[in-house]
Amino acid sequence: QAIQAINGHTNMSAEEFTNMIFQKIDVNNDGELTLEEFITGVERDEDLMELITKSFDLSNVLKVIQSG
């Protein structure tokens, strides 16, 4: 459920989402992501960059904290 909330694809399981990410950015197809592969993959994929940016956007959390 957390993965679905982050990725916005409620019709996609966490496993399916993970597989999609690996297909997009695991360029050497070894089933592992190096930091370099991850950074390069995110930089090249606009949708993935947006997803990662939204995932780490803590502005709503800050608003809740500030409002008590």
C-alpha positions in Angstrom: 0.0 0.0 0.0 2.9 2.4 0.8 4.4 1.7 -2.6 1.1 2.3 -4.3 0.6 5.6 -2.4 4.1 6.7 -3.5 3.9 5.7 -7.1 0.3 6.7 -7.7 -0.4 3.4 -9.5 -3.1 1.7 -7.3 -3.6 -1.0 -10.0 0.1 -2.0 -9.8 1.5 -4.3 -7.0 4.8 -3.4 -5.3 6.5 -6.2 -7.2 5.2 -5.0 -10.5 6.3 -1.4 -9.7 9.8 -2.6 -8.7 10.1 -4.7 -11.9 9.1 -1.7 -14.0 11.8 0.4 -12.3 14.4 -2.2 -12.9 13.4 -2.6 -16.6 13.8 1.2 -17.0 17.1 1.7 -15.2 19.0 -1.5 -14.7 21.0 -1.0 -18.0 23.3 -4.0 -17.6 20.4 -6.3 -16.6 22.2 -7.8 -13.7 19.2 -7.5 -11.4 20.9 -5.0 -9.2 21.0 -1.2 -9.3 24.2 0.6 -8.6 24.0 4.2 -7.4 25.3 5.3 -10.8 22.6 3.3 -12.7 19.9 4.7 -10.4 21.0 8.3 -10.8 21.5 8.0 -14.6 18.1 6.2 -14.9 16.2 8.8 -12.9 17.8 11.6 -14.8 16.8 10.1 -18.1 13.3 9.2 -17.2 11.0 12.3 -16.7 8.2 10.3 -15.1 10.5 8.5 -12.7 12.2 11.8 -11.8 8.7 13.3 -11.0 7.8 10.2 -9.0 11.0 10.4 -6.9 10.6 14.1 -6.4 7.0 13.7 -5.2 8.1 10.8 -2.9 10.6 13.0 -1.1 8.5 16.1 -1.0 8.0 16.6 2.7 6.2 20.0 2.5 2.9 18.4 3.6 4.6 16.8 6.6 6.1 20.2 7.5 2.6 21.8 7.3 1.2 19.2 9.7 4.0 19.7 12.1 3.7 23.5 12.0 0.0 23.4 12.6 0.4 21.2 15.7 
